[in-house]
Amino acid sequence: MTYEFCLEYGTYPLKNVLANLDEGNEAPDFIKENTDLVEKLDRLNDHFHQLFLVIESQFFFVGHDKPELLELVKKEHSEIVTILEKDYPNETIKIERFYWE
């Protein structure tokens, strides 16, 4: 199975690439026992979503007005990439680089 670590508004950051839209909002089974990683992913997801303003189904990136939060999201993203590469070498995980690098 192939997974993707990618920040997208409205989805969980780590998901099966073949998951249906309604299946992509929870941690994959292979990490569920790693509560520390799940908490990090949940925190990253929350912080990432704070970088957007939603008005009538339109998404506006406001992260440049929140530089501290943007830096925190970059840091959290980098930490999770390190964990995934180190702790899950046998899983196929496509890692998308951070958008604002």
N, CA, C and O of each residue as an XYZ file, in Angstrom:
404
protein
N       0.847     -1.174      0.000
C       0.000      0.000      0.000
C       0.898      1.244      0.000
O       1.949      1.257      0.639
N       0.487      2.254     -0.699
C       1.252      3.493     -0.777
C       0.511      4.586     -0.030
O      -0.700      4.757     -0.171
N       1.273      5.322      0.768
C       0.722      6.428      1.538
C       1.339      7.730      1.055
O       2.363      7.744      0.372
N       0.690      8.819      1.429
C       1.178     10.139      1.052
C       1.157     11.037      2.284
O       0.151     11.130      2.988
N       2.282     11.690      2.529
C       2.342     12.710      3.574
C       2.310     14.044      2.852
O       3.287     14.452      2.226
N       1.179     14.713      2.949
C       0.957     15.928      2.177
C      -0.029     16.821      2.919
O      -1.047     16.347      3.424
N       0.270     18.095      2.984
C      -0.645     19.041      3.619
C      -1.631     19.566      2.584
O      -1.261     20.274      1.648
N      -2.890     19.201      2.776
C      -3.967     19.676      1.915
C      -5.124     20.068      2.816
O      -5.444     19.362      3.772
N      -5.738     21.175      2.515
C      -6.850     21.632      3.337
C      -7.976     20.594      3.311
O      -8.379     20.124      2.247
N      -8.472     20.248      4.490
C      -9.621     19.359      4.603
C      -9.308     17.878      4.656
O     -10.226     17.061      4.734
N      -8.024     17.506      4.616
C      -7.670     16.090      4.679
C      -6.617     15.854      5.753
O      -5.925     16.777      6.184
N      -6.512     14.601      6.174
C      -5.490     14.211      7.136
C      -4.139     14.215      6.424
O      -4.066     13.830      5.257
N      -3.074     14.638      7.093
C      -1.782     14.783      6.405
C      -1.135     13.481      5.922
O      -0.314     13.507      5.005
N      -1.492     12.350      6.522
C      -0.914     11.072      6.103
C      -2.066     10.148      5.729
O      -2.891      9.790      6.570
N      -2.110      9.770      4.460
C      -3.260      8.986      4.007
C      -2.862      8.008      2.909
O      -1.837      8.167      2.246
N      -3.699      6.996      2.740
C      -3.564      6.041      1.654
C      -3.858      6.787      0.359
O      -4.879      7.469      0.263
N      -3.001      6.672     -0.620
C      -3.211      7.415     -1.870
C      -4.453      6.955     -2.616
O      -4.968      7.689     -3.460
N      -4.944      5.761     -2.325
C      -6.138      5.246     -2.993
C      -7.413      5.437     -2.172
O      -8.483      4.989     -2.581
N      -7.308      6.089     -1.037
C      -8.480      6.276     -0.173
C      -9.510      7.170     -0.842
O      -9.177      8.115     -1.557
N     -10.763      6.846     -0.590
C     -11.843      7.720     -1.039
C     -11.803      8.997     -0.227
O     -11.168      9.044      0.826
N     -12.465     10.020     -0.697
C     -12.445     11.317     -0.024
C     -12.873     11.206      1.427
O     -12.285     11.861      2.287
N     -13.878     10.398      1.727
C     -14.369     10.269      3.097
C     -13.501      9.361      3.954
O     -13.723      9.275      5.162
N     -12.527      8.686      3.376
C     -11.651      7.789      4.115
C     -10.317      8.435      4.480
O      -9.509      7.819      5.175
N     -10.076      9.636      4.035
C      -8.760     10.229      4.209
C      -8.612     11.146      5.399
O      -7.691     11.961      5.430
N      -9.497     11.040      6.388
C      -9.433     11.980      7.505
C      -9.104     11.335      8.842
O      -9.498     11.842      9.893
N      -8.392     10.232      8.808
C      -7.924      9.629     10.050
C      -6.576      8.970      9.816
O      -6.179      8.698      8.683
N      -5.892      8.724     10.907
C      -4.556      8.130     10.817
C      -4.628      6.727     10.220
O      -5.535      5.960     10.544
N      -3.682      6.389      9.352
C      -3.635      5.033      8.799
C      -3.366      4.013      9.908
O      -2.761      4.336     10.930
N      -3.820      2.795      9.692
C      -3.681      1.748     10.705
C      -2.238      1.529     11.144
O      -1.992      1.262     12.320
N      -1.281      1.636     10.229
C       0.098      1.289     10.576
C       0.745      2.256     11.570
O       1.806      1.947     12.113
N       0.138      3.412     11.821
C       0.711      4.337     12.813
C      -0.178      4.521     14.035
O       0.216      5.220     14.968
N      -1.352      3.923     14.062
C      -2.318      4.181     15.140
C      -1.777      3.873     16.529
O      -2.185      4.509     17.501
N      -0.873      2.916     16.639
C      -0.307      2.592     17.949
C       0.792      3.570     18.359
O       1.177      3.604     19.528
N       1.290      4.346     17.440
C       2.312      5.346     17.746
C       1.596      6.646     18.114
O       1.471      7.559     17.298
N       1.133      6.706     19.357
C       0.309      7.845     19.782
C       1.064      9.165     19.699
O       0.462     10.211     19.454
N       2.373      9.125     19.901
C       3.164     10.357     19.802
C       3.117     10.909     18.377
O       2.921     12.108     18.180
N       3.296     10.042     17.394
C       3.247     10.476     15.996
C       1.839     10.943     15.621
O       1.686     11.956     14.938
N       0.824     10.222     16.055
C      -0.558     10.620     15.751
C      -0.849     11.997     16.341
O      -1.484     12.829     15.692
N      -0.390     12.241     17.566
C      -0.578     13.561     18.183
C       0.155     14.643     17.391
O      -0.374     15.738     17.201
N       1.359     14.344     16.933
C       2.113     15.315     16.123
C       1.385     15.616     14.811
O       1.305     16.770     14.390
N       0.860     14.584     14.177
C       0.112     14.776     12.931
C      -1.162     15.589     13.168
O      -1.502     16.468     12.377
N      -1.858     15.288     14.261
C      -3.077     16.040     14.589
C      -2.764     17.511     14.846
O      -3.481     18.402     14.391
N      -1.679     17.748     15.584
C      -1.273     19.123     15.891
C      -0.873     19.865     14.609
O      -1.278     21.007     14.392
N      -0.080     19.206     13.771
C       0.318     19.801     12.493
C      -0.915     20.125     11.653
O      -1.011     21.212     11.084
N      -1.839     19.203     11.578
C      -3.045     19.404     10.788
C      -3.837     20.608     11.301
O      -4.324     21.418     10.512
N      -3.962     20.720     12.612
C      -4.670     21.860     13.203
C      -3.953     23.168     12.880
O      -4.585     24.139     12.462
N      -2.650     23.193     13.071
C      -1.882     24.412     12.791
C      -1.944     24.777     11.307
O      -2.081     25.950     10.960
N      -1.844     23.780     10.436
C      -1.919     24.032      8.998
C      -3.261     24.659      8.630
O      -3.308     25.615      7.856
N      -4.339     24.131      9.175
C      -5.664     24.663      8.847
C      -5.850     26.096      9.356
O      -6.658     26.847      8.808
N      -5.114     26.474     10.392
C      -5.180     27.853     10.890
C      -4.531     28.849      9.922
O      -4.691     30.059     10.079
N      -3.813     28.352      8.942
C      -3.167     29.222      7.956
C      -4.124     29.656      6.848
O      -3.732     30.370      5.925
N      -5.376     29.222      6.944
C      -6.367     29.538      5.915
C      -7.590     30.201      6.519
O      -7.969     29.935      7.660
N      -8.187     31.054      5.739
C      -9.457     31.687      6.063
C     -10.459     31.148      5.047
O     -10.209     31.178      3.842
N     -11.590     30.657      5.540
C     -12.605     30.089      4.651
C     -13.838     30.978      4.693
O     -14.425     31.206      5.751
N     -14.213     31.469      3.535
C     -15.412     32.296      3.401
C     -16.246     31.700      2.271
O     -15.826     31.672      1.114
N     -17.430     31.228      2.628
C     -18.355     30.662      1.645
C     -17.671     29.680      0.701
O     -17.729     29.833     -0.519
N     -17.036     28.691      1.267
C     -16.381     27.609      0.520
C     -15.174     28.054     -0.301
O     -14.699     27.299     -1.149
N     -14.677     29.251     -0.069
C     -13.448     29.699     -0.719
C     -12.340     29.731      0.332
O     -12.541     30.187      1.458
N     -11.182     29.244     -0.058
C     -10.050     29.151      0.851
C      -9.044     30.241      0.520
O      -8.632     30.399     -0.630
N      -8.656     30.990      1.546
C      -7.672     32.054      1.370
C      -6.494     31.772      2.293
O      -6.665     31.623      3.503
N      -5.298     31.699      1.716
C      -4.101     31.494      2.517
C      -3.764     32.790      3.236
O      -3.570     33.828      2.603
N      -3.695     32.724      4.564
C      -3.359     33.905      5.364
C      -2.090     33.655      6.183
O      -1.787     34.397      7.117
N      -1.362     32.614      5.823
C      -0.166     32.238      6.564
C       0.927     33.285      6.568
O       1.716     33.356      7.510
N       0.983     34.105      5.520
C       2.017     35.142      5.491
C       1.735     36.234      6.517
O       2.625     37.011      6.863
N       0.499     36.292      7.000
C       0.152     37.224      8.074
C       0.395     36.609      9.444
O       0.233     37.278     10.465
N       0.780     35.342      9.469
C       1.026     34.614     10.714
C       2.393     33.936     10.627
O       2.469     32.708     10.602
N       3.467     34.717     10.580
C       4.787     34.120     10.335
C       5.227     33.122     11.407
O       5.906     32.143     11.096
N       4.846     33.361     12.667
C       5.242     32.426     13.725
C       4.560     31.077     13.523
O       5.182     30.027     13.683
N       3.288     31.114     13.174
C       2.550     29.876     12.939
C       3.074     29.167     11.694
O       3.183     27.940     11.681
N       3.393     29.906     10.674
C       3.941     29.326      9.449
C       5.272     28.630      9.742
O       5.518     27.531      9.246
N       6.119     29.257     10.534
C       7.400     28.641     10.912
C       7.178     27.384     11.745
O       7.900     26.399     11.588
N       6.177     27.412     12.633
C       5.856     26.242     13.448
C       5.403     25.081     12.558
O       5.819     23.942     12.769
N       4.571     25.359     11.587
C       4.102     24.323     10.664
C       5.287     23.746      9.883
O       5.367     22.531      9.700
N       6.192     24.587      9.428
C       7.391     24.108      8.720
C       8.211     23.177      9.611
O       8.672     22.125      9.168
N       8.386     23.575     10.868
C       9.170     22.780     11.820
C       8.488     21.439     12.086
O       9.137     20.393     12.059
N       7.185     21.472     12.342
C       6.444     20.238     12.610
C       6.484     19.306     11.397
O       6.645     18.095     11.545
N       6.340     19.866     10.219
C       6.391     19.080      8.979
C       7.746     18.377      8.870
O       7.805     17.180      8.589
N       8.812     19.107      9.089
C      10.158     18.549      9.004
C      10.372     17.432     10.028
O      10.962     16.400      9.710
N       9.892     17.638     11.253
C      10.034     16.624     12.304
C       9.297     15.340     11.926
O       9.806     14.241     12.143
N       8.114     15.481     11.368
C       7.333     14.302     10.997
C       7.985     13.572      9.827
O       7.990     12.342      9.801
N       8.527     14.293      8.875
C       9.253     13.656      7.767
C      10.384     12.798      8.328
O      10.572     11.661      7.896
N      11.131     13.331      9.281
C      12.233     12.592      9.896
C      11.731     11.320     10.570
O      12.337     10.259     10.416
N      10.641     11.413     11.309
C      10.071     10.247     11.995
C       9.624      9.195     10.983
O       9.923      8.012     11.141
N       8.917      9.621      9.958
C       8.425      8.669      8.956
C       9.575      7.950      8.259
O       9.523      6.736      8.060
N      10.607      8.692      7.890
C      11.747      8.084      7.195
C      12.528      7.144      8.110
O      13.010      6.101      7.668
N      12.652      7.510      9.378
C      13.437      6.720     10.322
C      12.677      5.500     10.836
O      13.218      4.395     10.874
N      11.421      5.706     11.229
C      10.674      4.652     11.912
C       9.844      3.749     11.000
O       9.402      2.682     11.425
N       9.631      4.163      9.761
C       8.781      3.380      8.857
C       9.451      3.150      7.497
O       8.871      3.464      6.458
N      10.673      2.603      7.506
C      11.383      2.419      6.232
C      10.739      1.372      5.324
O      10.986      1.373      4.118
N       9.931      0.490      5.873
C       9.307     -0.561      5.071
C       7.955     -0.162      4.500
O       7.343     -0.924      3.752
N       7.492      1.026      4.850
C       6.236      1.533      4.295
C       6.557      2.404      3.080
O       7.557      3.122      3.070
N       5.720      2.339      2.078
C       5.890      3.191      0.905
C       5.140      4.486      1.172
O       3.910      4.526      1.143
N       5.902      5.549      1.433
C       5.301      6.841      1.770
C       5.861      7.898      0.827
O       7.060      8.179      0.814
N       4.978      8.462      0.058
C       5.352      9.572     -0.828
C       5.307     10.843      0.026
O       4.256     11.201      0.559
N       6.430     11.510      0.150
C       6.507     12.699      0.996
C       6.558     13.941      0.118
O       7.503     14.153     -0.641
N       5.532     14.740      0.241
C       5.472     16.007     -0.488
C       6.236     17.057      0.314
O       6.072     17.167      1.529
N       7.055     17.809     -0.368
C       7.797     18.851      0.345
C       6.842     19.963      0.761
O       5.751     20.104      0.210
N       7.264     20.733      1.722
C       6.444     21.812      2.249
C       6.258     22.879      1.176
O       7.223     23.271      0.521
N       5.045     23.345      0.992
C       4.697     24.297     -0.079
C       5.551     25.560     -0.105
O       5.939     26.027     -1.177
N       5.840     26.106      1.051
C       6.420     27.450      1.111
C       7.915     27.424      1.355
O       8.452     28.318      2.009
N       8.598     26.407      0.835
C      10.053     26.347      0.981
C      10.698     27.081     -0.174
O      11.924     27.154     -0.252
